[in-house]
């Protein structure tokens, strides 16, 4: 019924986010899939980087970075930023990305990514060959045309943003399919059914 | 062009994983979206739990838990496990889940979830009202019928597993749509194009 695959980092679905770091005039973009929210008080994000990553050097100097969520159509650019090192190559020269100024930090955001987060590093945890960076989210940005007039999220904002989905280990990029239901709501059917037992 | 939304935990796409914890005969299932891989040496996963979570009590006692990735069709059960606390209610009585024995730890996995990870807690980091738990992945399981005869991943294993996708803050459950490309491959087009410049 179940096949054992041994210890593995296979995990899905996960994001494929673009991390921008900056040192002086040098700006780099790295693709990171090992990223997620770790606290709400204050809002914090965690990203894991291999110790030898060029972006880690830049982030350690400035203690800041931005997280940029690409839409599904940017899957080639996203993959490219994970394949090439900024140590050897100026990735921005190869990409049609526009850098916009951040509000709270000096590292820019990527205009072409519909959702962006400005982050300030708070803590670093060594885990073997990897470094887990915990950072406070000090500002977020969403494309103006993806917010409805009442300033509330569109009903299907995920489809409007159309975030790229990655599946680690099997190495597959996917788009979103159909909306199945709402969080903190779809499960109420089961509560009601259970109540009648 | 960009609207600022302030510090926020909005993030997409992310998993909606089911965490099983156990204390004696008591087994609990909790939905967690703040979860991700944090190291490869050894394979480690990080999950963030609110300090008052019942599952945190159980995990602190046993130092172990399992991560179970639900397919898209389980979105109601997944939402239910985040709505209800195991402190007041035996969730397994309300769900049609089958518990299977793990191989390396004593906490079971959920048969109905196609992919499962056995985890042993290594470290705990307090982040405001949240606790980030870092755990080693000591075993993983995939449904036998989702592995092809050569024991290699199917070409579109993500579609076969059909993992549920969650988009935090906007609180939306989604299925996967179409496969766009392969990781460590799709970006090579950009490298080739850049080489010709």
HADDOCK unambig.tbl for C-alpha pairs under 7 A between the chains (distance, minus, plus):
assign (segid A and resid 1 and name CA) (segid B and resid 143 and name CA) 5.84 0.50 0.50
assign (segid A and resid 1 and name CA) (segid B and resid 144 and name CA) 5.16 0.50 0.50
assign (segid A and resid 2 and name CA) (segid B and resid 141 and name CA) 5.84 0.50 0.50
assign (segid A and resid 2 and name CA) (segid B and resid 142 and name CA) 5.47 0.50 0.50
assign (segid A and resid 2 and name CA) (segid B and resid 143 and name CA) 4.46 0.50 0.50
assign (segid A and resid 2 and name CA) (segid B and resid 144 and name CA) 4.99 0.50 0.50
assign (segid A and resid 3 and name CA) (segid B and resid 141 and name CA) 5.39 0.50 0.50
assign (segid A and resid 3 and name CA) (segid B and resid 142 and name CA) 5.30 0.50 0.50
assign (segid A and resid 3 and name CA) (segid B and resid 143 and name CA) 6.02 0.50 0.50
assign (segid A and resid 3 and name CA) (segid B and resid 144 and name CA) 5.23 0.50 0.50
assign (segid A and resid 4 and name CA) (segid B and resid 140 and name CA) 5.72 0.50 0.50
assign (segid A and resid 4 and name CA) (segid B and resid 141 and name CA) 4.51 0.50 0.50
assign (segid A and resid 4 and name CA) (segid B and resid 142 and name CA) 6.61 0.50 0.50
assign (segid A and resid 5 and name CA) (segid B and resid 139 and name CA) 6.93 0.50 0.50
assign (segid A and resid 5 and name CA) (segid B and resid 140 and name CA) 5.37 0.50 0.50
assign (segid A and resid 5 and name CA) (segid B and resid 141 and name CA) 5.82 0.50 0.50
assign (segid A and resid 6 and name CA) (segid B and resid 138 and name CA) 6.99 0.50 0.50
assign (segid A and resid 6 and name CA) (segid B and resid 139 and name CA) 4.71 0.50 0.50
assign (segid A and resid 6 and name CA) (segid B and resid 140 and name CA) 5.45 0.50 0.50
assign (segid A and resid 7 and name CA) (segid B and resid 43 and name CA) 6.44 0.50 0.50
assign (segid A and resid 7 and name CA) (segid B and resid 137 and name CA) 5.56 0.50 0.50
assign (segid A and resid 7 and name CA) (segid B and resid 138 and name CA) 4.92 0.50 0.50
assign (segid A and resid 7 and name CA) (segid B and resid 139 and name CA) 4.53 0.50 0.50
assign (segid A and resid 7 and name CA) (segid B and resid 140 and name CA) 5.86 0.50 0.50
assign (segid A and resid 8 and name CA) (segid B and resid 43 and name CA) 5.94 0.50 0.50
assign (segid A and resid 8 and name CA) (segid B and resid 137 and name CA) 6.91 0.50 0.50
assign (segid A and resid 8 and name CA) (segid B and resid 140 and name CA) 6.60 0.50 0.50
assign (segid A and resid 9 and name CA) (segid B and resid 37 and name CA) 6.53 0.50 0.50
assign (segid A and resid 9 and name CA) (segid B and resid 40 and name CA) 6.54 0.50 0.50
assign (segid A and resid 9 and name CA) (segid B and resid 43 and name CA) 5.64 0.50 0.50
assign (segid A and resid 12 and name CA) (segid B and resid 15 and name CA) 6.60 0.50 0.50
assign (segid A and resid 12 and name CA) (segid B and resid 163 and name CA) 6.57 0.50 0.50
assign (segid A and resid 13 and name CA) (segid B and resid 14 and name CA) 6.23 0.50 0.50
assign (segid A and resid 13 and name CA) (segid B and resid 15 and name CA) 5.33 0.50 0.50
assign (segid A and resid 13 and name CA) (segid B and resid 163 and name CA) 6.33 0.50 0.50
assign (segid A and resid 13 and name CA) (segid B and resid 165 and name CA) 6.20 0.50 0.50
assign (segid A and resid 14 and name CA) (segid B and resid 13 and name CA) 6.23 0.50 0.50
assign (segid A and resid 14 and name CA) (segid B and resid 14 and name CA) 5.23 0.50 0.50
assign (segid A and resid 14 and name CA) (segid B and resid 15 and name CA) 6.22 0.50 0.50
assign (segid A and resid 15 and name CA) (segid B and resid 12 and name CA) 6.61 0.50 0.50
assign (segid A and resid 15 and name CA) (segid B and resid 13 and name CA) 5.33 0.50 0.50
assign (segid A and resid 15 and name CA) (segid B and resid 14 and name CA) 6.23 0.50 0.50
assign (segid A and resid 34 and name CA) (segid B and resid 36 and name CA) 6.06 0.50 0.50
assign (segid A and resid 34 and name CA) (segid B and resid 37 and name CA) 5.45 0.50 0.50
assign (segid A and resid 34 and name CA) (segid B and resid 38 and name CA) 6.12 0.50 0.50
assign (segid A and resid 35 and name CA) (segid B and resid 36 and name CA) 6.51 0.50 0.50
assign (segid A and resid 36 and name CA) (segid B and resid 34 and name CA) 6.06 0.50 0.50
assign (segid A and resid 36 and name CA) (segid B and resid 35 and name CA) 6.51 0.50 0.50
assign (segid A and resid 36 and name CA) (segid B and resid 36 and name CA) 6.27 0.50 0.50
assign (segid A and resid 37 and name CA) (segid B and resid 9 and name CA) 6.54 0.50 0.50
assign (segid A and resid 37 and name CA) (segid B and resid 34 and name CA) 5.46 0.50 0.50
assign (segid A and resid 38 and name CA) (segid B and resid 34 and name CA) 6.12 0.50 0.50
assign (segid A and resid 38 and name CA) (segid B and resid 48 and name CA) 5.35 0.50 0.50
assign (segid A and resid 38 and name CA) (segid B and resid 132 and name CA) 6.46 0.50 0.50
assign (segid A and resid 39 and name CA) (segid B and resid 48 and name CA) 6.90 0.50 0.50
assign (segid A and resid 39 and name CA) (segid B and resid 127 and name CA) 6.15 0.50 0.50
assign (segid A and resid 39 and name CA) (segid B and resid 130 and name CA) 5.52 0.50 0.50
assign (segid A and resid 40 and name CA) (segid B and resid 9 and name CA) 6.52 0.50 0.50
assign (segid A and resid 41 and name CA) (segid B and resid 128 and name CA) 5.15 0.50 0.50
assign (segid A and resid 41 and name CA) (segid B and resid 129 and name CA) 6.09 0.50 0.50
assign (segid A and resid 42 and name CA) (segid B and resid 128 and name CA) 6.96 0.50 0.50
assign (segid A and resid 43 and name CA) (segid B and resid 7 and name CA) 6.43 0.50 0.50
assign (segid A and resid 43 and name CA) (segid B and resid 8 and name CA) 5.93 0.50 0.50
assign (segid A and resid 43 and name CA) (segid B and resid 9 and name CA) 5.63 0.50 0.50
assign (segid A and resid 48 and name CA) (segid B and resid 38 and name CA) 5.36 0.50 0.50
assign (segid A and resid 48 and name CA) (segid B and resid 39 and name CA) 6.91 0.50 0.50
assign (segid A and resid 76 and name CA) (segid B and resid 186 and name CA) 5.09 0.50 0.50
assign (segid A and resid 76 and name CA) (segid B and resid 187 and name CA) 4.59 0.50 0.50
assign (segid A and resid 77 and name CA) (segid B and resid 187 and name CA) 6.04 0.50 0.50
assign (segid A and resid 79 and name CA) (segid B and resid 183 and name CA) 6.05 0.50 0.50
assign (segid A and resid 79 and name CA) (segid B and resid 184 and name CA) 6.16 0.50 0.50
assign (segid A and resid 79 and name CA) (segid B and resid 186 and name CA) 5.96 0.50 0.50
assign (segid A and resid 79 and name CA) (segid B and resid 187 and name CA) 4.55 0.50 0.50
assign (segid A and resid 80 and name CA) (segid B and resid 187 and name CA) 3.82 0.50 0.50
assign (segid A and resid 80 and name CA) (segid B and resid 188 and name CA) 6.46 0.50 0.50
assign (segid A and resid 80 and name CA) (segid B and resid 190 and name CA) 6.60 0.50 0.50
assign (segid A and resid 83 and name CA) (segid B and resid 184 and name CA) 6.17 0.50 0.50
assign (segid A and resid 94 and name CA) (segid B and resid 194 and name CA) 5.69 0.50 0.50
assign (segid A and resid 127 and name CA) (segid B and resid 39 and name CA) 6.15 0.50 0.50
assign (segid A and resid 128 and name CA) (segid B and resid 41 and name CA) 5.13 0.50 0.50
assign (segid A and resid 128 and name CA) (segid B and resid 42 and name CA) 6.95 0.50 0.50
assign (segid A and resid 129 and name CA) (segid B and resid 41 and name CA) 6.10 0.50 0.50
assign (segid A and resid 130 and name CA) (segid B and resid 39 and name CA) 5.52 0.50 0.50
assign (segid A and resid 132 and name CA) (segid B and resid 38 and name CA) 6.46 0.50 0.50
assign (segid A and resid 137 and name CA) (segid B and resid 7 and name CA) 5.56 0.50 0.50
assign (segid A and resid 137 and name CA) (segid B and resid 8 and name CA) 6.92 0.50 0.50
assign (segid A and resid 138 and name CA) (segid B and resid 6 and name CA) 6.98 0.50 0.50
assign (segid A and resid 138 and name CA) (segid B and resid 7 and name CA) 4.92 0.50 0.50
assign (segid A and resid 139 and name CA) (segid B and resid 5 and name CA) 6.93 0.50 0.50
assign (segid A and resid 139 and name CA) (segid B and resid 6 and name CA) 4.69 0.50 0.50
assign (segid A and resid 139 and name CA) (segid B and resid 7 and name CA) 4.53 0.50 0.50
assign (segid A and resid 140 and name CA) (segid B and resid 4 and name CA) 5.72 0.50 0.50
assign (segid A and resid 140 and name CA) (segid B and resid 5 and name CA) 5.36 0.50 0.50
assign (segid A and resid 140 and name CA) (segid B and resid 6 and name CA) 5.44 0.50 0.50
assign (segid A and resid 140 and name CA) (segid B and resid 7 and name CA) 5.87 0.50 0.50
assign (segid A and resid 140 and name CA) (segid B and resid 8 and name CA) 6.60 0.50 0.50
assign (segid A and resid 141 and name CA) (segid B and resid 2 and name CA) 5.85 0.50 0.50
assign (segid A and resid 141 and name CA) (segid B and resid 3 and name CA) 5.39 0.50 0.50
assign (segid A and resid 141 and name CA) (segid B and resid 4 and name CA) 4.51 0.50 0.50
assign (segid A and resid 141 and name CA) (segid B and resid 5 and name CA) 5.81 0.50 0.50
assign (segid A and resid 142 and name CA) (segid B and resid 2 and name CA) 5.48 0.50 0.50
assign (segid A and resid 142 and name CA) (segid B and resid 3 and name CA) 5.31 0.50 0.50
assign (segid A and resid 142 and name CA) (segid B and resid 4 and name CA) 6.60 0.50 0.50
assign (segid A and resid 143 and name CA) (segid B and resid 1 and name CA) 5.83 0.50 0.50
assign (segid A and resid 143 and name CA) (segid B and resid 2 and name CA) 4.46 0.50 0.50
assign (segid A and resid 143 and name CA) (segid B and resid 3 and name CA) 6.02 0.50 0.50
assign (segid A and resid 144 and name CA) (segid B and resid 1 and name CA) 5.15 0.50 0.50
assign (segid A and resid 144 and name CA) (segid B and resid 2 and name CA) 4.99 0.50 0.50
assign (segid A and resid 144 and name CA) (segid B and resid 3 and name CA) 5.24 0.50 0.50
assign (segid A and resid 153 and name CA) (segid B and resid 170 and name CA) 6.91 0.50 0.50
assign (segid A and resid 158 and name CA) (segid B and resid 167 and name CA) 6.81 0.50 0.50
assign (segid A and resid 163 and name CA) (segid B and resid 12 and name CA) 6.57 0.50 0.50
assign (segid A and resid 163 and name CA) (segid B and resid 13 and name CA) 6.34 0.50 0.50
assign (segid A and resid 165 and name CA) (segid B and resid 13 and name CA) 6.20 0.50 0.50
assign (segid A and resid 167 and name CA) (segid B and resid 158 and name CA) 6.82 0.50 0.50
assign (segid A and resid 170 and name CA) (segid B and resid 153 and name CA) 6.89 0.50 0.50
assign (segid A and resid 171 and name CA) (segid B and resid 182 and name CA) 5.70 0.50 0.50
assign (segid A and resid 171 and name CA) (segid B and resid 183 and name CA) 4.63 0.50 0.50
assign (segid A and resid 172 and name CA) (segid B and resid 179 and name CA) 6.97 0.50 0.50
assign (segid A and resid 172 and name CA) (segid B and resid 181 and name CA) 6.13 0.50 0.50
assign (segid A and resid 172 and name CA) (segid B and resid 182 and name CA) 4.71 0.50 0.50
assign (segid A and resid 172 and name CA) (segid B and resid 183 and name CA) 5.59 0.50 0.50
assign (segid A and resid 173 and name CA) (segid B and resid 179 and name CA) 5.88 0.50 0.50
assign (segid A and resid 173 and name CA) (segid B and resid 180 and name CA) 5.35 0.50 0.50
assign (segid A and resid 173 and name CA) (segid B and resid 181 and name CA) 5.28 0.50 0.50
assign (segid A and resid 173 and name CA) (segid B and resid 182 and name CA) 5.90 0.50 0.50
assign (segid A and resid 173 and name CA) (segid B and resid 183 and name CA) 6.58 0.50 0.50
assign (segid A and resid 174 and name CA) (segid B and resid 176 and name CA) 6.55 0.50 0.50
assign (segid A and resid 174 and name CA) (segid B and resid 177 and name CA) 6.47 0.50 0.50
assign (segid A and resid 174 and name CA) (segid B and resid 178 and name CA) 5.56 0.50 0.50
assign (segid A and resid 174 and name CA) (segid B and resid 179 and name CA) 4.37 0.50 0.50
assign (segid A and resid 174 and name CA) (segid B and resid 180 and name CA) 5.23 0.50 0.50
assign (segid A and resid 175 and name CA) (segid B and resid 176 and name CA) 6.12 0.50 0.50
assign (segid A and resid 175 and name CA) (segid B and resid 177 and name CA) 5.01 0.50 0.50
assign (segid A and resid 175 and name CA) (segid B and resid 178 and name CA) 5.53 0.50 0.50
assign (segid A and resid 175 and name CA) (segid B and resid 179 and name CA) 6.60 0.50 0.50
assign (segid A and resid 175 and name CA) (segid B and resid 180 and name CA) 6.88 0.50 0.50
assign (segid A and resid 176 and name CA) (segid B and resid 174 and name CA) 6.55 0.50 0.50
assign (segid A and resid 176 and name CA) (segid B and resid 175 and name CA) 6.13 0.50 0.50
assign (segid A and resid 176 and name CA) (segid B and resid 176 and name CA) 4.62 0.50 0.50
assign (segid A and resid 176 and name CA) (segid B and resid 177 and name CA) 4.54 0.50 0.50
assign (segid A and resid 177 and name CA) (segid B and resid 174 and name CA) 6.49 0.50 0.50
assign (segid A and resid 177 and name CA) (segid B and resid 175 and name CA) 5.03 0.50 0.50
assign (segid A and resid 177 and name CA) (segid B and resid 176 and name CA) 4.56 0.50 0.50
assign (segid A and resid 177 and name CA) (segid B and resid 177 and name CA) 3.30 0.50 0.50
assign (segid A and resid 177 and name CA) (segid B and resid 178 and name CA) 6.96 0.50 0.50
assign (segid A and resid 178 and name CA) (segid B and resid 174 and name CA) 5.56 0.50 0.50
assign (segid A and resid 178 and name CA) (segid B and resid 175 and name CA) 5.52 0.50 0.50
assign (segid A and resid 178 and name CA) (segid B and resid 177 and name CA) 6.96 0.50 0.50
assign (segid A and resid 179 and name CA) (segid B and resid 172 and name CA) 6.98 0.50 0.50
assign (segid A and resid 179 and name CA) (segid B and resid 173 and name CA) 5.90 0.50 0.50
assign (segid A and resid 179 and name CA) (segid B and resid 174 and name CA) 4.39 0.50 0.50
assign (segid A and resid 179 and name CA) (segid B and resid 175 and name CA) 6.61 0.50 0.50
assign (segid A and resid 180 and name CA) (segid B and resid 173 and name CA) 5.36 0.50 0.50
assign (segid A and resid 180 and name CA) (segid B and resid 174 and name CA) 5.23 0.50 0.50
assign (segid A and resid 180 and name CA) (segid B and resid 175 and name CA) 6.89 0.50 0.50
assign (segid A and resid 181 and name CA) (segid B and resid 172 and name CA) 6.13 0.50 0.50
assign (segid A and resid 181 and name CA) (segid B and resid 173 and name CA) 5.30 0.50 0.50
assign (segid A and resid 182 and name CA) (segid B and resid 171 and name CA) 5.70 0.50 0.50
assign (segid A and resid 182 and name CA) (segid B and resid 172 and name CA) 4.70 0.50 0.50
assign (segid A and resid 182 and name CA) (segid B and resid 173 and name CA) 5.91 0.50 0.50
assign (segid A and resid 183 and name CA) (segid B and resid 79 and name CA) 6.07 0.50 0.50
assign (segid A and resid 183 and name CA) (segid B and resid 171 and name CA) 4.60 0.50 0.50
assign (segid A and resid 183 and name CA) (segid B and resid 172 and name CA) 5.57 0.50 0.50
assign (segid A and resid 183 and name CA) (segid B and resid 173 and name CA) 6.58 0.50 0.50
assign (segid A and resid 184 and name CA) (segid B and resid 79 and name CA) 6.16 0.50 0.50
assign (segid A and resid 184 and name CA) (segid B and resid 83 and name CA) 6.18 0.50 0.50
assign (segid A and resid 186 and name CA) (segid B and resid 76 and name CA) 5.09 0.50 0.50
assign (segid A and resid 186 and name CA) (segid B and resid 79 and name CA) 5.95 0.50 0.50
assign (segid A and resid 187 and name CA) (segid B and resid 76 and name CA) 4.59 0.50 0.50
assign (segid A and resid 187 and name CA) (segid B and resid 77 and name CA) 6.03 0.50 0.50
assign (segid A and resid 187 and name CA) (segid B and resid 79 and name CA) 4.54 0.50 0.50
assign (segid A and resid 187 and name CA) (segid B and resid 80 and name CA) 3.82 0.50 0.50
assign (segid A and resid 188 and name CA) (segid B and resid 80 and name CA) 6.45 0.50 0.50
assign (segid A and resid 190 and name CA) (segid B and resid 80 and name CA) 6.59 0.50 0.50
assign (segid A and resid 194 and name CA) (segid B and resid 94 and name CA) 5.65 0.50 0.50
